[in-house]
Amino acid sequence: MKIHDLRPAEGSVTKRTRVGRGIAAGKGKTAGRGTKGQRSRAGASIPAWFEGGQTPLHIRIPKLRGFRNVNDIEYEVVNVGAISAAVEAGKLEVQKGAPVTVNADTLKGAGLVRRDRRPLKILGHGDVSAKLFVLADAFTKSAREKIEAAGGTAQVIEIPTTPLAALGVEPQTEGPPEAARPPARRASRAKAEAAVETAAPEAAEAEAAEAEDADAADTAGDG
């Protein structure tokens, strides 16, 4: 094989279409632009969203109003009435003389919530007929009042926090914050100025010592 035998792989190179080279070439005369019209003229540049003058899509559809709160929390919600109905139906374990324990796991087992990974919030629709001990991430005011009125307890789940000392993080010292680090150019300039200031007293002491030596030599010569 020689250098002139090398060819690109079949299909890897597409021959460029040369327009305006006569009718026989297939792309002559109008060069694939068609006959007349806005798109056949020189310098025609039409936006992709232009629809020919009819009302465009972004005006035909209604406006998207409102906003989405980036800090919004999506809860799994359960009403107190649904919990009472589950207790009466035997879907929640009832121990004699003790309140019924209600949390995300028991509610999922009873089929009242689908996903136990989301925070649990108890709503106040319905009546409470049993004494409940409810552990949830949030309660509405009416839900808390109905649970407590029936002799139950509404307890908010507290997220445990680890002290900084246990994580090996030193607490911040009191006092004003430290000054920001200066840019490299300014830092090098300040370092040079400090070096000059440090060297200045030493140079002055050396000059004074030389002057004293010269005076002593002059005095000895006069004697």
Residue pairs with C-beta under 8 A, 6 or more apart in sequence:
17 27
17 32
18 25
18 27
19 27
19 28
19 31
19 32
20 27
20 28
20 29
20 31
21 27
21 28
22 28
22 29
23 29
30 40
33 39
33 40
34 40
38 44
38 46
39 46
49 56
49 57
49 58
50 56
51 57
73 119
74 118
74 119
75 118
75 119
75 120
75 121
75 137
75 138
76 104
76 113
76 114
76 115
76 116
76 118
76 119
76 120
76 121
77 121
77 122
77 123
78 107
78 112
78 113
78 120
78 121
78 122
78 123
79 122
79 123
79 124
79 125
79 126
79 143
80 122
80 123
80 124
80 125
80 126
80 127
80 128
80 132
80 143
80 146
80 147
81 125
81 126
81 127
81 128
82 112
82 126
83 92
83 102
83 107
83 112
83 122
83 128
83 132
83 134
84 126
84 127
84 128
84 129
84 130
85 126
86 92
86 107
86 110
86 112
87 94
87 100
87 129
87 130
87 132
88 129
88 130
91 109
91 110
91 111
92 100
92 102
92 106
92 110
93 100
93 101
93 106
94 100
94 130
99 130
99 131
99 132
99 133
99 151
99 152
99 153
100 130
100 131
100 132
100 133
101 133
101 135
102 132
102 133
102 134
102 135
102 136
103 120
103 134
103 135
103 136
104 113
104 116
104 120
104 135
104 136
105 116
107 113
107 116
107 120
108 114
108 116
113 120
119 137
119 138
120 136
120 137
120 138
121 136
121 137
121 138
121 139
121 140
122 134
122 136
122 138
122 139
122 140
122 143
122 144
122 147
122 154
123 140
123 142
123 143
124 140
124 141
124 142
124 143
124 144
124 145
124 146
127 146
128 146
128 147
128 149
128 150
128 152
129 150
130 150
130 152
131 150
131 151
131 152
132 147
132 150
132 152
132 153
133 152
133 153
133 155
134 147
134 152
134 153
134 154
134 155
135 155
135 157
136 154
136 155
136 156
136 157
137 156
137 157
138 156
139 147
139 154
139 156
143 154
144 154
147 153
147 154
148 154
164 170
164 171
165 171
181 187
182 190
